Amino acid sequence: MSECGWIDLLYGDESRVSLQPCVPYAWQFKGEEIFMPSTQGQGLNCFALLSRANECRFETTTRNIDGALSWSSWKSCLSR
């Protein structure tokens, strides 16, 4: 349907970027101690819509992305 131009098919995704890494496991040699320095700080959340024609529409926020924010982000991205 999207190839015929009947609908605009968009794929939605969200992601968070922060200075506090999440590394659940890592490879290391026996006796070797590894670490990843981190800093406390506010993260940045991004909600994006990507079309099949590789057009990207996105919103960024420092708030948590929940159902209400996702819906408002959808509407905001689609209005562009």
ZAMARGU-4260 file (C-alpha; in steps of 0.2 Angstrom, whole numbers, plus 5000, padded with zeros to 4 digits):
<rodrens>
0) 5000/5000/5000 | 5014/5012/5004 | 5023/5008/4987 | 5007/5013/4978 | 5006/5029/4988
5) 4990/5025/4996 | 4997/5027/5014 | 5013/5034/5022 | 5021/5020/5031 | 5032/5026/5046
10) 5042/5016/5058 | 5043/5023/5076 | 5057/5021/5089 | 5064/5029/5104 | 5081/5029/5112
15) 5090/5037/5127 | 5107/5044/5128 | 5116/5048/5144 | 5133/5049/5152 | 5130/5034/5163
20) 5134/5019/5153 | 5125/5002/5155 | 5137/4988/5152 | 5130/4972/5159 | 5145/4962/5155
25) 5162/4963/5146 | 5177/4952/5141 | 5192/4953/5152 | 5208/4943/5156 | 5209/4934/5172
30) 5215/4946/5185 | 5212/4961/5174 | 5200/4974/5181 | 5190/4984/5169 | 5179/4999/5171
35) 5170/5012/5162 | 5170/5030/5169 | 5153/5038/5170 | 5146/5054/5176 | 5129/5058/5184
40) 5118/5069/5173 | 5102/5071/5164 | 5099/5060/5149 | 5092/5065/5132 | 5077/5055/5125
45) 5074/5054/5107 | 5058/5049/5098 | 5059/5046/5079 | 5048/5042/5064 | 5057/5035/5049
50) 5048/5033/5032 | 5052/5020/5019 | 5060/5034/5008 | 5073/5037/5023 | 5065/5053/5029
55) 5067/5055/5047 | 5056/5066/5059 | 5061/5067/5077 | 5058/5075/5094 | 5070/5076/5109
60) 5066/5078/5127 | 5073/5077/5144 | 5057/5069/5151 | 5053/5051/5151 | 5044/5045/5135
65) 5028/5037/5140 | 5012/5034/5131 | 5005/5052/5132 | 5022/5059/5127 | 5023/5046/5113
70) 5006/5051/5106 | 5010/5070/5107 | 5027/5066/5098 | 5018/5057/5084 | 5006/5071/5081
75) 5021/5084/5082 | 5032/5074/5070 | 5017/5071/5058 | 5013/5089/5057 | 5030/5094/5049
</rodrens>
